[in-house]
Amino acid sequence: MSAGDTQPTLPLPDWEPAEAPRRRRWPWLVALGVVIVLLVAAWFAAEALARQLVVGVVRDQVQSQLGLPADQQIDVEIPGAIIPQLIGGTLHEITIASDDVVVAQFAGDVSVTAYGVPIRGGSMSDGTATVTLAEEQLRTLLATIDQFPSGTVEIDEPGVSMTMDLQLFGLTIPVGASLTPAAVEGDIILTPTALSVGGAEVDADALRNQFGGVADTVLRDWTLCIAQYIPAGATLTDVAVDDDTLVADFDIDGDIMSDPALRAQGVCD
């Protein structure tokens, strides 16, 4: 072939470089997901175990301190995750509730909420308590008031009612009174707010005109000291009738956990 001749050009085949094989990352993602699931499961298992242990300890302490029967139902609620609170050394809030708790001469439904409870001892922030009395339970408590006709008491919202027999010219006349409860300096005060004689409503002046000084046995305020039934560190703050129960609210001194004097039974003046 001479120099002037042109070398024939061969057609090139269509060709594209092959893609590099993709790295299969999904096994690592699956493994990571499994680890996360296991960690979450372990957390919830540890949290459930920690909650069970703490609730059990609280329930046992309440049962032993109050001398409650072994079969007494005691509900313990601790909001929030337990483990962080244990690590921090403080339980932010604990609510303990039980029905028909026997206290001295009466029984009632009790609910106590404590705030900022230290795990390793010391004072808590503060606390509150609520005692709820049904009609028969209230009668038992009011029976401790001298000359009070507790057997006639009925809970009639917004107060309670009672009936007392007064003597007039040798006759026994039942006089009814509606009493409004109030918390005054730590005592429960029952004040007559409505009166009736023979089913007819009367006022205080009419009752005095009819019965003279004897009427004062009905018109007086009745004082119920409850300090003798509760720890010295608890103070009555409010009392009211709710439907068919009497509900009493208390504030609890935060030092009650560290001061034996506040845990001791209170006394009446």
Beta strands, then each sheet from edge to edge (+ up, - down):
strand 1: 75-77
strand 2: 90-103
strand 3: 106-118
strand 4: 126-133
strand 5: 154-156
strand 6: 159-168
strand 7: 171-184
strand 8: 187-197
strand 9: 200-202
strand 10: 222-225
strand 11: 234-242
strand 12: 245-252
sheet 1: 1+ 2- 3+ 4- 12+ 11-
sheet 2: 5+ 6- 7+ 8- 9+
sheet 3: 5+ 6- 7+ 8- 10+
end
